[in-house]
């Protein structure tokens, strides 16, 4: 690890509020305990430590949530967040929950939580909070997918589950809106969730399912070579090359390296995106995230393949800036997301 | 100074008088947290972490210390430290960040425990409880899990646990949690087909009609429900059936009196039989017993004379596993006394004594010194402390070196019944306090079936039991069976009787007055108890137990503020919590007396 530990702590402390620093450092240290050198993962301790919240059909700040079983054989659950039905004052009836929030077009955001493919769930408190915010921000119905995680379930399980969620959403009449009764679906995710969003969007493009837009927040990409940002920022802002390597090894198939297209979509083994009806993308990059070079390369790759990308680069932002509403990064990025979704709600 | 349970000591935390007429007032904290400065950081609280703003810098500093320790061990390629932290350390209450970090730091910095005498040092195995089937089963015990756990002498752990409890958040946050949690309605939809939704809609409309006293409409809806239900399959059909029946009872018999339907005074034996099938067909009771036993085992560490009071003895299915675990303790088992409470038997049979006799036989076969006493009580509120205290203490054996017996009080699905009569719970908790238990284990349904209007209760119950029934279906399906056979059917009947009670009964007869963990926290806190957190070792073992269970996939164990819940998918359904009598941290006298 580059630099002395004290220096690192001081540096990261200077760029984030103290409570953010405490939150992310807590995750960092807890996660260190969960990753075993032999590649196994202490799932029990992970679940014990993860702070979870139940779904709540009673409106809180105008948002209700409920869980649905999308695919019974895989126990694939998703948490649905939506604006509180207008008929309900107290507990909404189930029929109210399944009614479209509006007859005007509204976005459906299929959200893939982060956690480097191994951590968190759709009922993790940090993601419950974020999804509720998306509802209020965009007037959206958010579908947070509880995808299968590594190393218990490797590639392509997470993508398969994401695809299952998209297909499920396509089959729900109440998620359609507008005069053309269309599903106006966005794929969004942070960290590994951003990676999943890309790959599900790719499958959608290959299958002719229309996706209105992709929102990638600090998406997790990588490759075999060590980029400049990885070397420069290794260990400085909560993340190390070593832990990135561990998570890729846990997710990718046995024997695969980081140029596997799941990890490196525009690398030597990547799929060509030219000519595919791939969706528009909002790519948000934190300037203190060590994988930013891969994220910037991703945005570049999309552009070169002729696809629309809006790049938002937050110079002094670290990973996890979107978890707490206590910085300009948070509010300005939320605004970008709102604008992107709003302007692509065709 | 002899401390009776009526005494009040004022101090940082303050004792609370037991007598129900004493006003708790606004002072809530058990450990003086309110006196110390500061509110919790709201942003972190929203994410499940309780950290006082005034402590933020301190927490940050400790995190840095922890990281340095971890980094230096990695630098020397010493994975032992990290793996120790992960697999050997028992973690408690991750929401209480500062204490969580403190515990880990103390694991790192703790001096080696004092060389113990063989009797007082429980090893890792003592904490491994094997899941045993119902009586009789004095088989060779399986040791669950192969992870070695480091030996921990009781006192550092106790000190740790004391520290855990002396830290904030609680009381004011607890109250807030209670109010907001009371209004939370977790909904898990497993069947989103149109027909299923219409069925639920009809049920809720039926409840609304009853709420509005529109019995004609309610009647029509009940008929519609029955019709809709026939087109359904599986769990939804059965749940709808029970709720429709319960609604009908409510409509046609507004004031049931004894001998009527679901609220009738059925034979206790029938009830116990249903209970046993419920035990067999799904993991809820096994989880309850397992997690409660784990807490009791830890509380009994190093004690030579122990006494368990079981508020709902029934067939005593919880106790063989505990007896076995105690028998396996290095240094040998303690002498074990069990007091079993049970309801009067209309047929005058002495089921309580029979159960005790069977347990005695088991105890003898595994060489555990065992004494048993059964008490028949129509209500737990009929119990008085003298019945539970050790009346043989001054008599035979012992002498002046005799250790006082250490008491555990165990209640699995019993406390909520007391809410049917005002003052009953307070009386019982007062009795519990009076026997000065080392630990009180409580398992309750994680639902609010006791608050608000009838309609709200009905709605909550519908979602709760739908999930419950779905778990029974899920278990059967995963076991590859078309249905779970008689076990499942009888389990459904067991739950059906609860549904009927929640929906059709009122007043003293409505005994299924389930409340949420947050609500129980408030009640226990007001009655002068403080939480004893259940740790990651119990969590892990409970999770592994579930994996052994067919259909285990859908079941989830979760940790919440030191308690463990078992749920189906994302919906917690039952919660295990552990308690002890609250004591002001600084007062050594009361700390001693509390032991």
Interface residues (C-beta under 8 A of the other chain):
Chain A: X1 X5 X6 X9 X13 X18 X19 X21 X22 X23 X25 X26 X28 X29 X30 X32 X33 X34 X36 X37 X42 X44 X45 X47 X48 X49 X51 X52 X53 X54 X55 X56 X57 X58 X66 X67 X68 X69 X72 X75 X77 X79 X90 X91 X93 X94 X95 X97 X98 X123 X125 X126 X129 X172 X323 X324 X325 X326
Chain B: X41 X43 X44 X46 X47 X48 X49 X51 X56 X57 X59 X60 X63 X64 X66 X67 X68 X70 X71 X79 X82 X83 X85 X86 X87 X91 X94 X95 X97 X101 X183 X184 X185 X186 X187 X188 X189 X190 X192 X197 X198 X200 X201 X204 X456 X459 X463 X536 X539 X540 X543 X544 X553 X554 X556 X557 X558 X559 X560 X569 X570 X571 X572
